[in-house]
Amino acid sequence: MLELLLREPLAGRRVVDVGAGEGYFSQLVGEQIAQQVGAPVPEILSACDLYPENFRYAGVRCQRIDASDALPYADASIDAACAVEVVEHLENQFRFVRELYRILKPGGRAIVSTPNLLNMNSRLRFLHSGFWLLFNPLPLERADPIHTAGHIHPITPYYLMYAFYRAGFRRVEVHADRTKRSAALWTFLLAPILFPAHWLARARFRGKQPAVAAENAPILDALMSWPMLTSRSAIIEARK
Protein backbone atom coordinates (compact mmCIF):
# COMPACT_ATOMS: atom_id res chain seq x y z
CA MET A 1 0.00 0.00 0.00
CA LEU A 2 2.87 2.35 0.74
CA GLU A 3 4.34 1.64 -2.68
CA LEU A 4 1.00 2.48 -4.32
CA LEU A 5 0.65 5.67 -2.28
CA LEU A 6 4.15 6.83 -3.20
CA ARG A 7 3.54 6.52 -6.92
CA GLU A 8 2.34 10.11 -6.66
CA PRO A 9 4.23 12.88 -4.80
CA LEU A 10 3.23 13.70 -1.22
CA ALA A 11 4.17 17.37 -1.35
CA GLY A 12 1.21 19.69 -1.25
CA ARG A 13 -1.26 16.86 -0.61
CA ARG A 14 -3.46 15.66 2.22
CA VAL A 15 -3.40 11.99 3.16
CA VAL A 16 -5.61 10.24 5.73
CA ASP A 17 -5.06 6.84 7.37
CA VAL A 18 -8.58 5.57 8.11
CA GLY A 19 -8.73 2.91 10.79
CA ALA A 20 -5.11 3.61 11.72
CA GLY A 21 -4.86 1.11 14.61
CA GLU A 22 -1.60 1.54 16.49
CA GLY A 23 -0.20 3.79 13.76
CA TYR A 24 2.20 1.45 11.96
CA PHE A 25 1.16 2.57 8.48
CA SER A 26 0.89 6.20 9.59
CA GLN A 27 4.48 6.07 10.81
CA LEU A 28 5.68 4.63 7.49
CA VAL A 29 3.94 7.46 5.64
CA GLY A 30 5.22 10.04 8.12
CA GLU A 31 8.80 8.87 7.60
CA GLN A 32 8.39 9.27 3.85
CA ILE A 33 6.97 12.77 4.31
CA ALA A 34 9.96 13.74 6.46
CA GLN A 35 12.42 12.36 3.89
CA GLN A 36 10.77 13.58 0.69
CA VAL A 37 8.98 16.77 1.64
CA GLY A 38 10.54 18.15 4.79
CA ALA A 39 7.23 19.74 5.77
CA PRO A 40 5.68 19.07 9.19
CA VAL A 41 4.01 15.65 8.98
CA PRO A 42 0.61 16.83 10.35
CA GLU A 43 0.30 19.27 7.44
CA ILE A 44 0.01 16.28 5.10
CA LEU A 45 -1.04 13.26 7.16
CA SER A 46 -4.13 12.73 9.33
CA ALA A 47 -5.27 9.59 11.14
CA CYS A 48 -8.50 8.29 12.67
CA ASP A 49 -9.63 5.11 14.40
CA LEU A 50 -12.35 3.63 16.59
CA TYR A 51 -9.80 3.34 19.41
CA PRO A 52 -7.47 6.36 19.12
CA GLU A 53 -6.03 5.59 22.57
CA ASN A 54 -4.17 2.67 20.94
CA PHE A 55 -2.46 4.93 18.39
CA ARG A 56 1.30 5.02 19.06
CA TYR A 57 2.71 7.35 16.39
CA ALA A 58 3.46 10.58 18.21
CA GLY A 59 3.91 12.60 15.03
CA VAL A 60 0.18 12.69 14.23
CA ARG A 61 -3.02 13.12 16.24
CA CYS A 62 -5.55 10.34 15.81
CA GLN A 63 -9.24 11.29 15.84
CA ARG A 64 -11.96 9.00 17.18
CA ILE A 65 -14.34 7.73 14.50
CA ASP A 66 -16.76 4.95 13.73
CA ALA A 67 -15.85 4.04 10.16
CA SER A 68 -19.38 2.70 9.62
CA ASP A 69 -20.59 6.28 10.06
CA ALA A 70 -19.55 9.63 8.56
CA LEU A 71 -15.83 10.36 8.40
CA PRO A 72 -14.71 13.63 10.08
CA TYR A 73 -13.44 15.32 6.92
CA ALA A 74 -14.99 17.91 4.64
CA ASP A 75 -16.22 17.12 1.16
CA ALA A 76 -13.45 16.98 -1.47
CA SER A 77 -10.71 17.78 1.07
CA ILE A 78 -8.39 14.72 0.84
CA ASP A 79 -5.98 13.65 -1.91
CA ALA A 80 -5.42 10.06 -0.77
CA ALA A 81 -7.43 7.96 1.70
CA CYS A 82 -5.84 4.70 2.88
CA ALA A 83 -7.56 1.96 4.89
CA VAL A 84 -5.42 -1.03 5.87
CA GLU A 85 -7.55 -4.09 6.72
CA VAL A 86 -10.55 -2.02 7.82
CA VAL A 87 -13.45 -2.80 5.50
CA GLU A 88 -13.91 -6.37 6.78
CA HIS A 89 -14.61 -4.90 10.24
CA LEU A 90 -17.60 -2.85 9.07
CA GLU A 91 -21.30 -3.56 8.92
CA ASN A 92 -22.00 -1.16 6.05
CA GLN A 93 -19.19 -1.45 3.55
CA PHE A 94 -20.99 0.41 0.76
CA ARG A 95 -21.52 3.39 3.08
CA PHE A 96 -17.82 3.38 3.94
CA VAL A 97 -16.79 3.43 0.28
CA ARG A 98 -19.23 6.27 -0.43
CA GLU A 99 -17.65 8.22 2.44
CA LEU A 100 -14.22 7.74 0.91
CA TYR A 101 -15.61 9.09 -2.34
CA ARG A 102 -17.15 12.09 -0.57
CA ILE A 103 -13.97 13.21 1.20
CA LEU A 104 -11.68 12.78 -1.80
CA LYS A 105 -10.88 15.61 -4.18
CA PRO A 106 -11.55 15.04 -7.88
CA GLY A 107 -8.65 12.90 -9.07
CA GLY A 108 -7.97 11.69 -5.52
CA ARG A 109 -7.29 8.05 -4.71
CA ALA A 110 -8.65 5.51 -2.25
CA ILE A 111 -6.31 2.61 -1.40
CA VAL A 112 -8.04 -0.12 0.62
CA SER A 113 -6.78 -3.57 1.61
CA THR A 114 -8.70 -6.59 2.89
CA PRO A 115 -7.91 -10.30 3.42
CA ASN A 116 -7.87 -11.97 0.01
CA LEU A 117 -10.69 -14.51 0.03
CA LEU A 118 -9.67 -15.69 -3.44
CA ASN A 119 -6.30 -17.16 -2.49
CA MET A 120 -6.29 -20.94 -2.65
CA ASN A 121 -5.82 -21.41 1.09
CA SER A 122 -8.95 -19.40 1.76
CA ARG A 123 -10.95 -21.15 -0.97
CA LEU A 124 -10.05 -24.56 0.42
CA ARG A 125 -10.87 -23.54 3.98
CA PHE A 126 -14.29 -22.33 2.84
CA LEU A 127 -14.81 -25.62 0.99
CA HIS A 128 -14.32 -27.78 4.09
CA SER A 129 -15.56 -25.44 6.86
CA GLY A 130 -17.80 -22.79 5.31
CA PHE A 131 -15.50 -20.05 6.65
CA TRP A 132 -12.87 -18.06 4.78
CA LEU A 133 -9.32 -17.87 6.08
CA LEU A 134 -9.08 -15.32 8.96
CA PHE A 135 -12.88 -15.47 9.49
CA ASN A 136 -14.46 -17.66 12.17
CA PRO A 137 -17.78 -18.13 14.00
CA LEU A 138 -18.67 -15.05 16.06
CA PRO A 139 -20.36 -14.49 19.44
CA LEU A 140 -24.07 -14.16 18.67
CA GLU A 141 -25.25 -12.31 21.77
CA ARG A 142 -22.54 -9.69 22.16
CA ALA A 143 -20.17 -7.55 20.14
CA ASP A 144 -16.56 -8.52 20.79
CA PRO A 145 -14.32 -6.71 18.28
CA ILE A 146 -11.11 -7.52 20.16
CA HIS A 147 -11.21 -11.30 20.60
CA THR A 148 -12.77 -11.92 17.18
CA ALA A 149 -10.15 -9.66 15.52
CA GLY A 150 -13.15 -7.60 14.41
CA HIS A 151 -13.56 -9.69 11.25
CA ILE A 152 -17.33 -9.60 10.91
CA HIS A 153 -17.93 -9.02 7.20
CA PRO A 154 -15.84 -10.90 4.62
CA ILE A 155 -15.94 -9.39 1.14
CA THR A 156 -14.36 -10.74 -2.02
CA PRO A 157 -12.22 -8.44 -4.17
CA TYR A 158 -14.87 -8.42 -6.90
CA TYR A 159 -17.66 -7.14 -4.70
CA LEU A 160 -15.38 -4.58 -3.07
CA MET A 161 -14.47 -3.31 -6.53
CA TYR A 162 -18.17 -3.24 -7.36
CA ALA A 163 -18.81 -1.05 -4.29
CA PHE A 164 -16.21 1.43 -5.58
CA TYR A 165 -17.82 1.54 -9.02
CA ARG A 166 -21.26 2.05 -7.47
CA ALA A 167 -19.91 4.91 -5.35
CA GLY A 168 -18.82 6.73 -8.51
CA PHE A 169 -15.09 6.01 -8.75
CA ARG A 170 -13.99 6.13 -12.38
CA ARG A 171 -10.96 3.81 -12.32
CA VAL A 172 -10.77 0.79 -10.04
CA GLU A 173 -7.84 -1.64 -9.96
CA VAL A 174 -6.92 -4.64 -7.83
CA HIS A 175 -3.40 -5.37 -6.57
CA ALA A 176 -1.90 -8.18 -4.51
CA ASP A 177 0.62 -8.19 -1.68
CA ARG A 178 3.14 -10.91 -0.87
CA THR A 179 2.76 -14.47 -2.15
CA LYS A 180 1.92 -17.21 0.34
CA ARG A 181 3.98 -20.28 -0.49
CA SER A 182 1.27 -22.68 0.65
CA ALA A 183 -1.29 -20.95 -1.59
CA ALA A 184 1.15 -21.12 -4.50
CA LEU A 185 1.57 -24.86 -3.96
CA TRP A 186 -2.19 -25.46 -3.86
CA THR A 187 -2.70 -23.33 -6.97
CA PHE A 188 -0.09 -25.37 -8.84
CA LEU A 189 -1.61 -28.67 -7.73
CA LEU A 190 -5.22 -27.70 -8.46
CA ALA A 191 -4.59 -25.76 -11.69
CA PRO A 192 -5.67 -28.69 -13.96
CA ILE A 193 -9.13 -28.53 -12.34
CA LEU A 194 -9.40 -24.86 -11.43
CA PHE A 195 -8.63 -23.16 -14.75
CA PRO A 196 -10.71 -25.38 -17.08
CA ALA A 197 -13.67 -25.06 -14.71
CA HIS A 198 -13.23 -21.30 -14.57
CA TRP A 199 -13.11 -20.87 -18.33
CA LEU A 200 -16.12 -23.14 -18.78
CA ALA A 201 -18.08 -20.97 -16.33
CA ARG A 202 -16.89 -17.81 -18.14
CA ALA A 203 -18.02 -19.25 -21.49
CA ARG A 204 -21.48 -20.05 -20.13
CA PHE A 205 -21.75 -16.56 -18.66
CA ARG A 206 -20.75 -14.99 -22.00
CA GLY A 207 -23.50 -16.97 -23.69
CA LYS A 208 -26.14 -15.76 -21.24
CA GLN A 209 -25.05 -12.14 -20.71
CA PRO A 210 -22.51 -11.17 -23.36
CA ALA A 211 -22.56 -7.42 -22.65
CA VAL A 212 -22.01 -7.87 -18.89
CA ALA A 213 -19.36 -10.51 -19.55
CA ALA A 214 -17.45 -8.17 -21.85
CA GLU A 215 -17.66 -5.31 -19.35
CA ASN A 216 -16.33 -7.51 -16.54
CA ALA A 217 -13.69 -9.40 -18.53
CA PRO A 218 -10.64 -7.33 -17.43
CA ILE A 219 -11.68 -7.63 -13.77
CA LEU A 220 -12.29 -11.37 -13.99
CA ASP A 221 -8.94 -11.86 -15.71
CA ALA A 222 -7.20 -9.97 -12.91
CA LEU A 223 -8.97 -11.95 -10.21
CA MET A 224 -7.86 -15.26 -11.73
CA SER A 225 -4.24 -14.16 -12.01
CA TRP A 226 -1.40 -15.89 -10.16
CA PRO A 227 -0.96 -12.96 -7.70
CA MET A 228 -4.62 -13.01 -6.70
CA LEU A 229 -4.69 -16.78 -6.30
CA THR A 230 -1.66 -16.76 -4.01
CA SER A 231 -1.54 -13.46 -2.09
CA ARG A 232 -2.60 -12.84 1.49
CA SER A 233 -4.32 -9.49 0.90
CA ALA A 234 -6.21 -7.82 -1.93
CA ILE A 235 -5.61 -4.09 -2.37
CA ILE A 236 -8.15 -1.97 -4.22
CA GLU A 237 -6.94 1.29 -5.70
CA ALA A 238 -9.67 3.60 -6.99
CA ARG A 239 -9.58 7.10 -8.42
CA LYS A 240 -12.37 9.63 -8.08
Summary of the structure (lengths in Angstrom):
residues: 240
radius of gyration: 18.9
end to end distance: 17.6
largest distance: 56.9
contacts: 736
relative contact order: 0.14
helix: 44%
strand: 19%
